[in-house]
Amino acid sequence: MEYFVWSVRLGSKTLAAKKFGVTPSAMSQQIGSLESVLDRKLYDRASGRTALTRFGSIFFQHASRVIDTFYETLSICRTFHDDLVTVGTTATLATQLIPPIVYRMHRERQIKRVSVESYPDIRSLCAALDRGAVDLAVGPLESPPTGRNVRTIGEEELVIACHRNRAASLEGSWPELAREAWVGYRAESDIDKIIRRESGRAGVAVRYVATGGDVPTALSLVAHGIGVTLVPKMALRGAWPMISAVELEIPIRRTISIQARDESPLVDRFLEIAGNGNLARKLVAIGLLKDSCAYPDRSTSVAR
């Protein structure tokens, strides 16, 4: 199956054979054996076996996921350490919120091995936790399955990011914002869903002139004067001198929580430290989180 997947990915059985160190004839023989097992043809013989059949195209999609999952699992096994905690989060939280938590872990608990992995959206982050690629997930997460360990850290605020030359004239209402060119996100992004939800509630539609795969990419486009976008306020902290934040007339705040699928002493320590009220107050004091006491504890906009 792996031979077949790579022959399609590389567009040539010869190139795939070189990758695996076998002859093209051996590669063809193995793919032929796979067809016999499946009792279906993967390649269209009438086209010289260069084009996939309809079944071959569908099988390739599923086989690719199987192969990728296998190697990801193998990588996890090879890099597994009993004293290592792997934390999955978003690109923004990885650079802003997680470092002070990790610092506190080192200082108070002598945990010296923490791996931080960033994901472009909440869906991929939750999927990583579900399949065991990370020990913990940190972010504005979906409601957890029954039995999962959860701690709430606090709330983040979402703001409009624009080039600093536009900040003085930009208003934080959705009807006004709909007149602007927007830097958006991919359809599976949680922030894209918020943009479309909130603009829809206001009866307007925003116009994307560019799309970023994650918050740092979107901010880079905004810094070059391409448009405005919606970002966590903490993403602007310290690194974007050309960008200003415009607060929305009706604030949007999301609860940042931690979820762990399995229990272990190291995971328990991380949950204990990150969910500590004193740490949360310090994160509020330095501007990373909002004071959740003043606003509803929910991942949607506050009540109209």
C-alpha positions in Angstrom: 0.0 0.0 0.0 2.9 2.4 0.8 4.4 1.7 -2.6 1.1 2.7 -4.3 0.7 5.8 -2.2 4.1 7.1 -3.0 3.9 6.2 -6.7 0.8 8.5 -6.8 2.4 11.3 -4.7 5.6 11.3 -6.8 3.7 10.9 -10.1 5.9 8.0 -11.1 6.5 4.4 -10.1 10.1 4.8 -11.1 10.6 7.7 -8.7 8.8 5.8 -6.0 11.0 2.7 -6.7 14.1 4.9 -6.2 12.7 6.2 -2.9 12.4 2.7 -1.5 15.5 1.3 -3.2 13.7 -1.3 -5.3 13.4 -1.8 -9.1 10.5 -0.4 -11.0 9.4 -3.9 -11.9 9.4 -4.9 -8.2 7.3 -1.8 -7.5 4.8 -2.7 -10.3 4.6 -6.3 -9.0 3.8 -5.1 -5.5 1.1 -2.8 -6.7 -0.3 -5.6 -8.9 -0.5 -7.8 -5.8 -2.3 -5.0 -4.0 -4.9 -4.9 -6.8 -5.3 -8.6 -6.5 -6.0 -8.4 -2.8 -8.5 -5.5 -3.4 -10.0 -7.3 -6.4 -10.1 -3.8 -8.0 -7.9 -2.0 -10.5 -6.1 1.1 -9.2 -4.8 2.3 -12.5 -6.5 2.7 -15.9 -4.8 0.2 -18.2 -6.2 2.0 -21.3 -4.1 5.1 -20.4 -0.9 3.2 -20.0 -1.3 2.8 -16.2 -0.6 6.5 -15.6 -4.1 7.5 -14.5 -6.0 6.3 -11.5 -9.3 4.6 -11.9 -12.2 6.2 -9.9 -11.7 3.5 -7.3 -8.0 4.1 -7.3 -8.5 7.8 -6.6 -10.8 7.1 -3.6 -8.5 4.3 -2.3 -5.5 6.7 -2.6 -7.2 9.2 -0.3 -7.9 6.7 2.4 -4.5 4.9 2.0 -2.7 8.2 2.3 -4.3 8.9 5.7 -3.5 5.4 6.9 0.2 5.8 5.9 0.5 9.3 7.4 -1.2 8.2 10.7 1.2 5.2 10.9 4.3 7.3 10.6 3.0 9.9 13.0 2.3 7.1 15.5 5.8 5.7 14.9 7.3 9.1 15.5 5.4 9.5 18.7 6.7 6.1 19.9 10.3 6.9 18.9 10.3 10.2 20.7 8.3 9.1 23.8 9.8 9.8 27.2 8.2 9.2 30.5 9.4 12.6 31.8 8.2 14.6 28.7 4.9 16.6 28.6 3.8 17.5 25.0 1.5 20.6 25.0 -0.6 21.3 21.9 -1.9 24.9 21.3 -2.4 27.6 18.7 0.4 29.6 17.2 -0.6 32.7 19.3 -0.8 30.9 22.6 2.5 29.1 21.9 4.4 32.4 21.8 2.4 34.4 24.3 0.6 32.3 27.0 2.5 29.0 27.2 6.0 30.4 28.0 5.1 31.9 31.4 3.3 28.7 32.3 6.3 26.5 31.3 8.6 28.9 33.2 6.4 28.4 36.3 6.5 24.6 35.8 10.3 24.7 35.7 10.6 27.0 38.7 8.1 25.3 41.0 8.1 21.6 40.0 11.4 21.0 38.3 9.8 19.7 35.2 12.5 20.1 32.6 11.1 18.4 29.5 8.2 20.2 27.9 7.5 20.1 24.1 5.2 22.8 22.7 3.4 22.0 19.4 1.4 24.6 17.6 -1.7 24.0 15.3 -3.3 26.3 12.8 -6.9 25.9 14.2 -8.8 24.4 17.0 -10.2 21.5 15.0 -6.7 20.2 14.2 -5.6 20.8 17.8 -8.5 18.8 19.2 -7.8 16.1 16.7 -4.2 15.9 17.8 -5.4 15.4 21.4 -7.9 12.8 20.4 -5.3 10.7 18.7 -2.7 11.1 21.4 -0.2 13.3 19.5 -0.2 15.7 22.5 -0.7 15.1 26.2 -2.6 18.4 26.7 -4.4 20.9 24.6 -4.5 24.6 25.5 -6.8 27.0 23.8 -10.5 28.1 23.2 -11.4 24.4 23.1 -14.7 22.7 22.2 -16.7 21.0 25.0 -14.8 18.0 26.1 -16.0 14.4 26.0 -17.1 12.9 29.4 -14.3 12.0 31.7 -11.6 14.3 30.2 -9.6 16.5 32.7 -10.3 20.2 32.1 -9.0 23.4 33.7 -9.9 26.9 32.9 -7.1 29.5 32.7 -9.1 32.7 31.8 -10.5 34.6 28.9 -8.9 36.1 25.8 -10.3 39.1 23.9 -10.5 39.3 20.2 -9.9 42.6 18.5 -9.6 44.1 15.0 -6.0 44.4 13.8 -5.2 47.1 11.3 -2.3 49.1 10.0 -1.5 51.8 12.4 -2.2 54.5 9.8 -5.8 53.4 9.8 -6.5 53.1 13.5 -7.7 56.6 14.1 -10.4 56.4 11.5 -11.5 52.8 12.0 -14.7 52.1 14.1 -15.3 48.8 15.8 -18.9 48.2 14.5 -19.5 45.4 12.1 -21.4 47.6 9.6 -18.4 49.9 9.4 -15.9 47.0 9.4 -17.8 45.4 6.4 -16.7 48.4 4.3 -13.0 47.4 4.8 -10.9 44.9 2.9 -10.3 41.9 5.1 -7.5 39.5 5.6 -9.4 36.3 6.4 -8.7 32.7 7.4 -9.4 29.3 5.9 -12.9 28.0 6.2 -12.0 25.5 8.9 -10.5 28.2 11.1 -12.3 28.9 14.3 -11.7 32.7 13.8 -13.2 32.5 10.3 -16.3 31.1 11.8 -16.5 33.9 14.4 -16.0 36.6 11.6 -18.9 35.1 9.6 -21.1 34.6 12.6 -20.7 38.1 14.0 -20.9 39.9 10.6 -24.0 37.8 9.9 -25.6 38.8 13.1 -25.1 42.4 12.1 -26.6 41.7 8.7 -23.4 42.5 6.7 -20.8 40.4 4.9 -17.1 41.0 5.0 -14.9 40.8 1.9 -11.7 38.8 2.0 -8.9 40.1 -0.3 -6.3 37.7 1.2 -6.3 34.6 3.4 -3.8 33.6 6.0 -3.3 30.1 7.3 -2.9 31.3 10.9 -2.8 34.4 13.0 0.9 35.3 12.4 0.4 35.1 8.7 -2.7 37.2 8.8 -0.9 39.8 10.9 2.0 39.9 8.5 -0.4 40.7 5.7 -2.1 43.4 7.7 1.3 44.9 8.6 1.8 45.5 4.9 -1.4 47.5 4.6 -3.4 44.8 2.9 -6.5 45.0 5.1 -7.9 44.4 8.6 -8.4 41.1 10.4 -9.7 39.6 13.7 -7.1 38.3 16.1 -6.6 37.5 19.8 -5.4 40.7 21.4 -2.5 39.0 23.0 -1.2 38.2 19.5 -0.3 41.9 19.1 1.8 42.0 22.3 5.3 43.3 21.6 6.0 42.1 18.0 4.0 44.2 15.6 4.9 47.9 15.7 3.1 48.6 12.4 -0.2 47.2 13.7 -2.8 48.8 16.0 -5.7 47.2 17.8 -9.3 48.5 17.5 -11.7 47.1 20.1 -15.1 45.9 18.9 -18.2 47.8 20.1 -19.5 44.6 21.4 -16.5 42.7 22.8 -15.8 39.0 21.8 -14.1 36.9 24.4 -13.3 33.2 24.5 -12.5 31.0 27.5 -9.0 29.5 27.4 -9.0 26.1 28.9 -6.7 23.0 29.2 -7.8 19.5 28.3 -6.0 16.3 29.0 -7.1 12.9 27.6 -5.0 10.7 30.0 -3.8 11.1 33.5 -0.1 11.0 34.6 1.8 12.7 37.4 3.3 15.2 34.9 0.0 16.0 33.3 -1.6 16.5 36.7 1.2 18.9 37.6 0.7 20.9 34.5 -3.0 21.1 35.1 -2.5 22.1 38.7 -0.1 25.0 37.8 -1.9 26.3 34.7 -5.2 26.3 36.5 -3.9 28.1 39.5 -5.8 31.3 40.3 -2.7 33.2 41.2 -1.1 32.5 37.8 -4.3 33.5 36.1 -4.3 36.9 37.9 -0.7 37.4 36.9 -1.6 36.7 33.2 -4.4 39.3 33.5 -2.0 41.8 35.0 0.5 41.6 32.2 -2.3 41.9 29.6 -2.4 38.3 28.2 -5.9 37.5 29.5 -9.0 39.5 30.4 -10.4 39.5 33.9 -13.1 36.8 33.5 -14.9 38.0 36.7 -16.2 40.9 34.7 -17.6 39.0 31.8 -19.6 35.8 31.2 -17.6 32.6 31.1 -18.4 31.6 27.5 -16.7 31.3 24.1 -19.1 33.5 22.3 -19.6 37.3 22.3 -21.1 38.8 25.4 -24.8 39.3 25.7 -26.2 41.9 23.4 
